[in-house]
């Protein structure tokens, strides 16, 4: 008798038409569905990106028999809109469960995990609950200035989610962390058994983040007006909020001082603010040596391939111990060495395995030391790709999640 495939409900408050949803969640679920799981997916989509990409994403999900149930993300009014979205997620999860009788509910981050707790309770524990935490979300929002705990409403929100966080740790069947550093903290401070926590970094699709040929690279450099033989310093990501553009410009200024012929390439959907343009003068950066590009996700690798050094940073904060920078893996997959500002997640322990260089301060002497090491490296693009593949390939992530599903269904 053929065993009926197990039913999985995957919940994400991020959208699948967002870059993160497309690069992370969709890739994982495509692979996991091939392992014999029937997957239903609930996500919350931003209106603009959904209008542009819904057909493409739906086509991919349909091809892998993933039943997608998208809802519109609402931002205003603050707090109340999130409560309404959560109610929709909970209501529709319960309705789907009455039809499909899910074996597993896989919750991405803290808001979705509220529904995981709810379904675990109403099914009297018959559904297995995975808390895929993605980082210390509460602290990220406090440290990033999104939740001002001097205001009563945010103080109460923090208190609410802190109590729920403890329940996630205790009542989930498996916790997924992006870093060993975060796992160690949870084990030491929350009295959770280490075997309950799995660790997987953010992973990369190496078939998408691939190496382009020299002709393609030359053509793209020419389109962007990059001078011949210029060393290209790349930053991919947001340039607002906790992503302080001062640090990017400062690091590039030292790069420019070290190399005679350079170019700064920003891959971002954010426009450079008036303050940002004023900083160009402060850091002696000319308009003709700066390119700002909003690239479709599937073309990002083309831009990374014309770079010589990628930059990763977050504002210094305690919550960084749980972060695994998505861009770091994407840089390395394209054979691009990485300059990392500060101690982030497990990065300190990865220096001997990957072509990453860490500085605890964006200062001339420390940056120059890194640039000197880069000049003397013997690693090829292929070497960097092979090392990164062992660390953060999407195939590794798929095997990790399939193994977790198998483990918890045995219990």
The 8 nearest C-alpha neighbors of each residue, nearest first, counted from 0:
[[1, 2, 3, 4, 5, 35, 36, 6],
 [2, 0, 3, 4, 35, 5, 36, 37],
 [1, 3, 4, 0, 5, 35, 36, 6],
 [2, 4, 5, 1, 6, 35, 0, 36],
 [5, 3, 36, 35, 37, 2, 6, 1],
 [4, 6, 36, 37, 102, 3, 7, 35],
 [5, 7, 101, 37, 102, 36, 38, 4],
 [8, 6, 38, 103, 101, 104, 102, 37],
 [7, 9, 104, 39, 38, 40, 105, 103],
 [8, 10, 105, 40, 104, 106, 39, 7],
 [11, 9, 106, 41, 111, 107, 40, 42],
 [12, 10, 42, 13, 107, 111, 41, 106],
 [11, 13, 43, 42, 111, 14, 10, 110],
 [14, 12, 11, 43, 42, 20, 15, 44],
 [13, 15, 44, 43, 17, 16, 42, 20],
 [14, 16, 20, 21, 17, 13, 42, 25],
 [15, 17, 14, 49, 48, 52, 21, 20],
 [18, 16, 14, 20, 15, 19, 21, 48],
 [17, 19, 21, 20, 22, 296, 16, 15],
 [20, 18, 22, 17, 21, 23, 15, 24],
 [21, 19, 15, 24, 17, 23, 18, 14],
 [20, 22, 18, 15, 25, 19, 23, 16],
 [21, 23, 19, 20, 18, 26, 24, 25],
 [22, 24, 20, 26, 19, 21, 25, 27],
 [23, 25, 20, 27, 26, 28, 21, 22],
 [26, 24, 28, 21, 27, 23, 29, 20],
 [25, 27, 29, 24, 23, 28, 22, 30],
 [28, 26, 24, 30, 25, 29, 397, 31],
 [27, 29, 31, 25, 30, 26, 32, 24],
 [30, 28, 26, 32, 27, 31, 63, 25],
 [29, 31, 28, 33, 27, 32, 397, 26],
 [30, 32, 28, 34, 33, 29, 397, 401],
 [33, 31, 36, 34, 29, 30, 35, 28],
 [32, 34, 31, 30, 35, 29, 36, 63],
 [35, 33, 31, 32, 36, 401, 30, 397],
 [34, 36, 33, 32, 4, 37, 5, 31],
 [37, 35, 32, 5, 4, 34, 38, 6],
 [38, 36, 6, 7, 5, 4, 32, 35],
 [37, 39, 7, 65, 8, 36, 6, 66],
 [38, 40, 66, 8, 65, 67, 9, 7],
 [39, 41, 67, 9, 68, 8, 66, 10],
 [42, 40, 68, 10, 69, 67, 11, 9],
 [43, 41, 11, 69, 14, 12, 70, 13],
 [44, 42, 70, 72, 14, 12, 71, 13],
 [43, 45, 14, 71, 72, 49, 70, 46],
 [46, 44, 72, 48, 47, 49, 71, 14],
 [45, 47, 49, 48, 50, 44, 71, 72],
 [48, 46, 50, 49, 45, 51, 44, 52],
 [47, 49, 51, 50, 45, 16, 46, 52],
 [50, 48, 53, 46, 52, 51, 47, 16],
 [49, 51, 47, 48, 52, 53, 46, 54],
 [52, 50, 48, 49, 53, 47, 54, 16],
 [51, 53, 49, 55, 54, 16, 50, 48],
 [52, 54, 49, 56, 55, 57, 50, 51],
 [55, 53, 57, 56, 52, 58, 51, 50],
 [56, 54, 58, 52, 57, 53, 59, 51],
 [55, 57, 59, 53, 58, 54, 60, 52],
 [58, 56, 60, 54, 59, 55, 61, 53],
 [57, 59, 61, 55, 56, 60, 54, 62],
 [60, 58, 62, 56, 57, 61, 55, 63],
 [59, 61, 65, 57, 63, 62, 58, 56],
 [62, 60, 64, 58, 63, 59, 65, 57],
 [61, 63, 59, 60, 64, 58, 65, 57],
 [62, 64, 60, 61, 65, 29, 32, 59],
 [65, 63, 61, 62, 66, 60, 37, 32],
 [64, 66, 60, 38, 63, 61, 39, 67],
 [67, 65, 39, 40, 64, 38, 68, 61],
 [68, 66, 40, 39, 65, 69, 41, 60],
 [67, 69, 41, 40, 66, 42, 70, 39],
 [70, 68, 42, 41, 43, 67, 44, 71],
 [71, 69, 43, 44, 42, 72, 68, 41],
 [70, 72, 44, 43, 45, 73, 46, 69],
 [73, 71, 43, 44, 45, 70, 74, 84],
 [74, 72, 80, 75, 71, 81, 84, 45],
 [73, 75, 80, 77, 76, 72, 81, 78],
 [76, 74, 77, 80, 73, 79, 78, 81],
 [75, 77, 80, 79, 74, 78, 73, 81],
 [78, 76, 75, 79, 80, 74, 81, 73],
 [77, 79, 81, 80, 82, 76, 75, 74],
 [80, 78, 82, 81, 77, 76, 83, 75],
 [81, 79, 83, 82, 78, 76, 75, 73],
 [80, 82, 84, 78, 83, 79, 85, 73],
 [81, 83, 85, 79, 80, 84, 86, 78],
 [84, 82, 86, 80, 81, 85, 79, 87],
 [85, 83, 81, 87, 86, 82, 80, 88],
 [84, 86, 88, 82, 87, 83, 81, 89],
 [85, 87, 83, 89, 84, 88, 90, 82],
 [88, 86, 84, 90, 85, 89, 91, 83],
 [87, 89, 85, 91, 86, 90, 92, 84],
 [88, 90, 86, 92, 87, 114, 91, 85],
 [91, 89, 87, 93, 92, 88, 86, 94],
 [90, 92, 94, 93, 88, 89, 87, 95],
 [93, 91, 89, 95, 94, 90, 88, 96],
 [92, 94, 96, 90, 91, 95, 89, 97],
 [95, 93, 91, 97, 96, 92, 90, 98],
 [96, 94, 92, 98, 97, 93, 99, 91],
 [95, 97, 100, 93, 99, 98, 94, 101],
 [98, 96, 94, 95, 100, 99, 93, 101],
 [97, 99, 95, 96, 100, 94, 101, 93],
 [98, 100, 96, 101, 97, 95, 6, 102],
 [101, 99, 96, 97, 98, 102, 6, 95],
 [100, 102, 6, 103, 99, 7, 96, 126],
 [101, 103, 126, 6, 7, 127, 5, 100],
 [104, 102, 127, 7, 126, 101, 128, 105],
 [103, 105, 8, 128, 7, 9, 127, 115],
 [104, 106, 9, 129, 8, 128, 10, 103],
 [107, 105, 10, 112, 111, 130, 131, 129],
 [106, 108, 131, 11, 111, 10, 132, 105],
 [109, 107, 132, 131, 133, 111, 110, 106],
 [108, 110, 112, 111, 132, 113, 107, 136],
 [109, 111, 112, 113, 108, 12, 85, 114],
 [110, 112, 106, 113, 114, 109, 10, 107],
 [111, 113, 115, 109, 106, 114, 110, 130],
 [114, 112, 116, 115, 111, 110, 117, 109],
 [115, 113, 117, 112, 116, 89, 111, 118],
 [114, 116, 112, 118, 113, 117, 128, 119],
 [117, 115, 119, 113, 114, 118, 120, 112],
 [116, 118, 114, 120, 115, 119, 121, 113],
 [119, 117, 121, 120, 115, 116, 122, 114],
 [118, 120, 124, 116, 122, 117, 126, 121],
 [119, 121, 123, 117, 118, 122, 124, 116],
 [120, 122, 118, 123, 119, 117, 124, 116],
 [123, 121, 125, 119, 124, 120, 118, 126],
 [124, 122, 120, 121, 125, 119, 126, 118],
 [123, 125, 119, 122, 126, 120, 127, 121],
 [126, 124, 122, 123, 127, 119, 102, 120],
 [125, 127, 102, 103, 124, 119, 128, 101],
 [126, 128, 103, 172, 104, 102, 125, 129],
 [129, 127, 171, 104, 172, 115, 103, 105],
 [130, 128, 105, 173, 171, 172, 174, 106],
 [129, 131, 174, 106, 132, 171, 112, 175],
 [132, 130, 175, 107, 108, 106, 174, 133],
 [131, 133, 108, 134, 130, 175, 176, 107],
 [134, 132, 108, 131, 177, 176, 107, 135],
 [135, 133, 321, 132, 136, 322, 177, 176],
 [134, 136, 138, 137, 318, 139, 321, 133],
 [135, 137, 139, 134, 138, 140, 109, 108],
 [138, 136, 140, 139, 135, 141, 157, 160],
 [137, 139, 141, 140, 136, 135, 318, 142],
 [140, 138, 136, 142, 137, 141, 143, 318],
 [139, 141, 143, 145, 138, 137, 142, 146],
 [140, 142, 146, 138, 144, 143, 139, 145],
 [143, 141, 139, 144, 140, 138, 316, 145],
 [144, 142, 140, 141, 241, 145, 139, 240],
 [143, 145, 141, 142, 146, 147, 140, 241],
 [146, 144, 140, 143, 141, 147, 142, 139],
 [147, 145, 141, 144, 140, 153, 148, 143],
 [146, 148, 149, 150, 153, 144, 145, 141],
 [147, 149, 154, 150, 153, 146, 151, 141],
 [150, 148, 147, 151, 154, 153, 146, 152],
 [151, 149, 148, 152, 153, 147, 154, 146],
 [150, 152, 154, 153, 155, 149, 148, 156],
 [153, 151, 155, 154, 150, 156, 148, 157],
 [154, 152, 156, 148, 155, 151, 150, 146],
 [153, 155, 148, 151, 157, 152, 156, 150],
 [154, 156, 158, 153, 152, 157, 159, 151],
 [157, 155, 153, 159, 158, 154, 160, 152],
 [158, 156, 154, 160, 159, 155, 161, 153],
 [157, 159, 155, 161, 156, 160, 154, 162],
 [160, 158, 156, 162, 157, 161, 155, 163],
 [159, 161, 163, 157, 162, 158, 164, 156],
 [162, 160, 164, 158, 163, 159, 157, 165],
 [161, 163, 160, 159, 165, 164, 158, 166],
 [164, 162, 160, 166, 165, 161, 167, 159],
 [165, 163, 167, 161, 166, 162, 160, 168],
 [166, 164, 168, 163, 162, 167, 169, 161],
 [165, 167, 163, 169, 164, 168, 170, 162],
 [168, 166, 164, 165, 170, 171, 169, 163],
 [169, 167, 165, 166, 170, 171, 164, 174],
 [168, 170, 166, 167, 171, 165, 191, 172],
 [171, 169, 167, 166, 168, 172, 116, 128],
 [172, 170, 128, 173, 167, 129, 169, 168],
 [171, 173, 128, 129, 127, 170, 407, 174],
 [172, 174, 129, 195, 171, 196, 130, 175],
 [175, 173, 196, 130, 131, 129, 195, 197],
 [174, 176, 131, 197, 196, 198, 132, 130],
 [177, 175, 198, 178, 132, 133, 197, 182],
 [176, 178, 200, 199, 198, 323, 133, 321],
 [179, 177, 180, 181, 176, 321, 344, 198],
 [178, 180, 182, 181, 183, 198, 345, 177],
 [179, 181, 183, 178, 182, 320, 344, 345],
 [182, 180, 321, 184, 183, 179, 178, 320],
 [181, 183, 179, 185, 184, 180, 186, 176],
 [184, 182, 186, 180, 181, 185, 187, 179],
 [183, 185, 181, 187, 182, 186, 188, 180],
 [186, 184, 189, 182, 188, 183, 187, 181],
 [185, 187, 191, 183, 190, 184, 189, 188],
 [186, 188, 184, 185, 183, 190, 189, 191],
 [187, 189, 185, 184, 186, 190, 191, 183],
 [190, 188, 185, 191, 186, 187, 184, 165],
 [189, 191, 186, 188, 187, 192, 185, 193],
 [190, 192, 186, 189, 193, 185, 168, 195],
 [191, 193, 194, 195, 186, 190, 196, 185],
 [194, 192, 195, 196, 186, 191, 182, 183],
 [195, 193, 196, 192, 197, 191, 173, 174],
 [194, 196, 193, 173, 192, 174, 197, 191],
 [197, 195, 174, 194, 193, 175, 173, 198],
 [196, 198, 175, 176, 174, 195, 199, 194],
 [199, 197, 176, 177, 175, 178, 179, 196],
 [198, 200, 177, 176, 201, 396, 197, 178],
 [201, 199, 177, 323, 202, 391, 178, 198],
 [200, 202, 325, 323, 199, 391, 177, 324],
 [201, 203, 391, 393, 392, 200, 396, 328],
 [204, 202, 393, 392, 205, 391, 329, 328],
 [203, 205, 393, 206, 207, 208, 392, 202],
 [206, 204, 208, 207, 209, 203, 332, 392],
 [207, 205, 204, 208, 209, 203, 332, 210],
 [206, 208, 205, 204, 209, 297, 300, 203],
 [209, 207, 205, 300, 206, 332, 333, 204],
 [208, 210, 333, 207, 205, 206, 300, 332],
 [209, 211, 333, 304, 212, 208, 334, 300],
 [212, 210, 215, 304, 209, 301, 216, 213],
 [211, 213, 215, 214, 216, 210, 217, 304],
 [212, 214, 216, 215, 217, 211, 218, 305],
 [215, 213, 217, 216, 212, 218, 211, 219],
 [216, 214, 218, 212, 213, 217, 219, 211],
 [215, 217, 213, 219, 214, 218, 305, 220],
 [218, 216, 214, 220, 219, 215, 213, 221],
 [217, 219, 221, 215, 216, 220, 214, 222],
 [220, 218, 222, 216, 221, 217, 215, 223],
 [221, 219, 217, 225, 223, 222, 218, 216],
 [220, 222, 224, 218, 219, 223, 225, 217],
 [223, 221, 219, 220, 224, 218, 225, 217],
 [224, 222, 220, 221, 225, 219, 290, 218],
 [223, 225, 221, 222, 220, 226, 287, 288],
 [226, 224, 220, 223, 221, 227, 262, 229],
 [225, 227, 229, 224, 228, 221, 220, 260],
 [228, 226, 229, 225, 220, 221, 260, 217],
 [229, 227, 226, 230, 260, 261, 225, 231],
 [230, 228, 261, 260, 227, 226, 231, 262],
 [229, 231, 261, 307, 262, 260, 228, 232],
 [230, 232, 306, 262, 307, 261, 263, 229],
 [233, 231, 263, 308, 306, 264, 309, 307],
 [234, 232, 309, 264, 306, 265, 308, 263],
 [233, 235, 265, 310, 309, 266, 264, 236],
 [236, 234, 266, 265, 267, 233, 326, 237],
 [237, 235, 267, 266, 234, 238, 326, 268],
 [236, 238, 239, 267, 242, 269, 268, 235],
 [239, 237, 242, 244, 243, 269, 236, 240],
 [238, 240, 242, 237, 243, 241, 244, 269],
 [239, 241, 242, 243, 238, 143, 237, 144],
 [240, 242, 143, 243, 314, 239, 313, 144],
 [243, 241, 239, 238, 240, 313, 244, 237],
 [242, 244, 245, 241, 246, 239, 238, 240],
 [243, 245, 247, 246, 238, 242, 248, 239],
 [246, 244, 248, 243, 247, 249, 278, 275],
 [247, 245, 249, 244, 248, 243, 250, 361],
 [248, 246, 244, 250, 249, 245, 251, 243],
 [249, 247, 251, 245, 246, 250, 252, 244],
 [248, 250, 246, 252, 251, 247, 245, 282],
 [251, 249, 247, 253, 252, 248, 246, 361],
 [250, 252, 254, 248, 253, 249, 255, 247],
 [251, 253, 249, 255, 254, 250, 248, 282],
 [254, 252, 256, 255, 251, 250, 363, 257],
 [255, 253, 251, 257, 252, 256, 258, 250],
 [254, 256, 252, 253, 258, 257, 261, 251],
 [257, 255, 253, 254, 258, 252, 259, 251],
 [256, 258, 254, 255, 253, 259, 367, 370],
 [259, 257, 255, 260, 256, 254, 261, 230],
 [258, 260, 255, 261, 257, 256, 229, 230],
 [259, 261, 229, 258, 230, 255, 262, 228],
 [262, 260, 230, 229, 231, 255, 258, 259],
 [263, 261, 231, 288, 289, 230, 232, 229],
 [262, 264, 289, 232, 231, 288, 233, 290],
 [263, 265, 233, 290, 289, 291, 232, 234],
 [266, 264, 291, 234, 235, 267, 233, 290],
 [267, 265, 235, 292, 293, 291, 234, 236],
 [268, 266, 293, 236, 269, 237, 265, 235],
 [267, 269, 293, 270, 237, 266, 292, 236],
 [270, 268, 267, 238, 237, 271, 239, 293],
 [269, 271, 272, 268, 267, 291, 238, 293],
 [272, 270, 275, 269, 276, 273, 238, 274],
 [273, 271, 275, 274, 270, 276, 269, 277],
 [272, 274, 276, 275, 277, 271, 278, 270],
 [275, 273, 277, 272, 276, 278, 271, 279],
 [274, 276, 272, 278, 273, 277, 271, 279],
 [277, 275, 273, 279, 278, 274, 272, 271],
 [276, 278, 274, 275, 279, 280, 273, 281],
 [279, 277, 281, 275, 280, 276, 282, 274],
 [280, 278, 284, 276, 282, 277, 281, 283],
 [281, 279, 283, 278, 282, 277, 284, 276],
 [280, 282, 278, 279, 283, 277, 284, 248],
 [283, 281, 279, 280, 284, 252, 278, 248],
 [282, 284, 280, 281, 279, 285, 252, 278],
 [285, 283, 279, 282, 280, 286, 288, 252],
 [284, 286, 287, 288, 283, 279, 289, 280],
 [285, 287, 289, 288, 284, 279, 290, 276],
 [288, 286, 285, 289, 224, 290, 225, 262],
 [289, 287, 262, 286, 285, 263, 290, 284],
 [290, 288, 263, 286, 287, 264, 262, 291],
 [291, 289, 264, 265, 263, 292, 223, 288],
 [292, 290, 265, 266, 264, 289, 267, 293],
 [293, 291, 266, 294, 267, 265, 290, 268],
 [294, 292, 268, 267, 266, 295, 291, 269],
 [293, 295, 299, 292, 296, 298, 266, 267],
 [294, 296, 298, 297, 299, 293, 18, 292],
 [295, 297, 299, 298, 294, 18, 22, 21],
 [298, 296, 295, 299, 207, 300, 294, 208],
 [297, 299, 296, 300, 295, 301, 294, 302],
 [300, 298, 301, 296, 302, 294, 297, 303],
 [301, 299, 303, 208, 302, 298, 304, 209],
 [302, 300, 304, 299, 298, 303, 211, 305],
 [303, 301, 304, 300, 299, 305, 306, 298],
 [304, 302, 300, 306, 305, 301, 333, 299],
 [303, 305, 302, 301, 306, 333, 300, 210],
 [304, 306, 303, 302, 216, 307, 220, 231],
 [307, 305, 231, 303, 304, 308, 233, 232],
 [306, 308, 231, 230, 335, 232, 305, 309],
 [307, 309, 232, 336, 337, 335, 306, 233],
 [310, 308, 233, 337, 234, 338, 232, 336],
 [309, 311, 338, 234, 337, 339, 233, 308],
 [312, 310, 339, 338, 340, 327, 309, 234],
 [313, 311, 340, 339, 314, 310, 341, 242],
 [312, 314, 315, 242, 241, 311, 340, 319],
 [313, 315, 241, 316, 242, 312, 243, 143],
 [314, 316, 313, 341, 317, 319, 342, 312],
 [317, 315, 318, 319, 314, 142, 313, 139],
 [316, 318, 319, 320, 315, 138, 142, 139],
 [317, 319, 320, 316, 135, 139, 138, 321],
 [320, 318, 322, 343, 321, 317, 316, 344],
 [319, 321, 344, 318, 343, 322, 180, 181],
 [322, 320, 134, 181, 344, 319, 178, 318],
 [323, 321, 344, 319, 320, 134, 324, 343],
 [322, 324, 200, 177, 201, 344, 325, 178],
 [325, 323, 326, 327, 322, 201, 328, 311],
 [326, 324, 327, 201, 328, 323, 329, 202],
 [327, 325, 329, 328, 324, 330, 235, 311],
 [328, 326, 330, 329, 324, 325, 331, 311],
 [327, 329, 331, 326, 330, 325, 332, 203],
 [328, 330, 326, 332, 327, 331, 203, 208],
 [331, 329, 335, 327, 333, 328, 332, 326],
 [330, 332, 334, 335, 328, 333, 329, 384],
 [333, 331, 384, 329, 334, 330, 208, 328],
 [332, 334, 331, 330, 210, 209, 335, 304],
 [335, 333, 380, 331, 383, 332, 384, 336],
 [334, 336, 330, 331, 333, 308, 307, 309],
 [337, 335, 308, 354, 355, 309, 331, 334],
 [336, 338, 309, 355, 310, 308, 356, 339],
 [337, 339, 310, 356, 355, 357, 309, 311],
 [340, 338, 357, 311, 312, 356, 310, 337],
 [341, 339, 312, 358, 359, 357, 311, 338],
 [342, 340, 359, 358, 343, 339, 357, 315],
 [341, 343, 347, 346, 344, 340, 359, 319],
 [344, 342, 319, 320, 346, 322, 341, 345],
 [343, 345, 320, 322, 321, 346, 178, 319],
 [346, 344, 347, 348, 178, 180, 343, 179],
 [345, 347, 349, 348, 344, 343, 342, 350],
 [348, 346, 349, 345, 350, 342, 343, 357],
 [347, 349, 346, 345, 350, 351, 352, 344],
 [350, 348, 346, 352, 351, 347, 353, 345],
 [351, 349, 352, 353, 355, 348, 347, 346],
 [350, 352, 349, 353, 348, 354, 355, 347],
 [353, 351, 349, 350, 386, 354, 348, 387],
 [354, 352, 355, 350, 351, 349, 386, 387],
 [353, 355, 336, 383, 337, 356, 350, 352],
 [356, 354, 337, 353, 350, 336, 338, 357],
 [355, 357, 338, 339, 337, 369, 358, 354],
 [358, 356, 339, 340, 338, 341, 355, 359],
 [357, 359, 340, 360, 341, 339, 365, 361],
 [360, 358, 341, 340, 357, 361, 342, 365],
 [359, 361, 358, 362, 340, 341, 365, 366],
 [362, 360, 250, 366, 358, 363, 359, 365],
 [363, 361, 365, 360, 364, 366, 250, 253],
 [362, 364, 366, 365, 367, 253, 361, 250],
 [363, 365, 367, 366, 362, 368, 361, 369],
 [366, 364, 368, 367, 362, 363, 358, 369],
 [365, 367, 369, 363, 368, 364, 362, 370],
 [366, 368, 370, 364, 369, 365, 363, 371],
 [369, 367, 371, 365, 366, 370, 364, 372],
 [370, 368, 372, 366, 367, 371, 373, 356],
 [369, 371, 373, 367, 372, 368, 374, 366],
 [372, 370, 374, 368, 373, 369, 367, 375],
 [373, 371, 369, 375, 374, 370, 376, 368],
 [374, 372, 370, 376, 371, 375, 369, 336],
 [373, 375, 371, 372, 376, 370, 369, 377],
 [374, 376, 372, 373, 377, 371, 370, 378],
 [377, 375, 373, 378, 374, 372, 379, 371],
 [376, 378, 379, 375, 373, 374, 382, 372],
 [379, 377, 376, 382, 383, 380, 381, 354],
 [378, 380, 382, 381, 383, 377, 334, 376],
 [379, 381, 334, 383, 382, 384, 378, 335],
 [380, 382, 384, 379, 383, 385, 334, 378],
 [383, 381, 379, 385, 380, 384, 378, 386],
 [384, 382, 380, 386, 334, 381, 385, 331],
 [383, 385, 332, 381, 387, 382, 386, 334],
 [384, 386, 388, 382, 387, 383, 381, 389],
 [387, 385, 383, 388, 389, 384, 353, 382],
 [386, 388, 390, 384, 389, 385, 391, 331],
 [389, 387, 392, 385, 390, 386, 391, 384],
 [390, 388, 387, 386, 391, 392, 385, 395],
 [389, 391, 387, 388, 392, 386, 395, 200],
 [390, 392, 202, 388, 387, 203, 389, 200],
 [393, 391, 388, 203, 394, 395, 202, 204],
 [392, 394, 396, 202, 203, 204, 395, 397],
 [395, 393, 397, 392, 396, 398, 30, 204],
 [396, 394, 398, 392, 393, 397, 399, 391],
 [395, 397, 393, 399, 394, 398, 202, 400],
 [396, 398, 394, 400, 399, 395, 27, 30],
 [399, 397, 401, 395, 396, 400, 402, 394],
 [398, 400, 396, 402, 397, 401, 395, 403],
 [401, 399, 403, 402, 397, 398, 404, 396],
 [402, 400, 398, 404, 403, 399, 31, 397],
 [401, 403, 405, 399, 400, 404, 398, 406],
 [404, 402, 400, 406, 405, 401, 407, 399],
 [405, 403, 401, 402, 406, 407, 408, 400],
 [404, 406, 402, 403, 408, 407, 401, 409],
 [407, 405, 403, 409, 404, 408, 402, 410],
 [408, 406, 410, 409, 404, 405, 403, 172],
 [407, 409, 405, 410, 406, 404, 127, 102],
 [408, 410, 407, 406, 405, 404, 403, 127],
 [409, 407, 408, 406, 172, 405, 127, 404]]
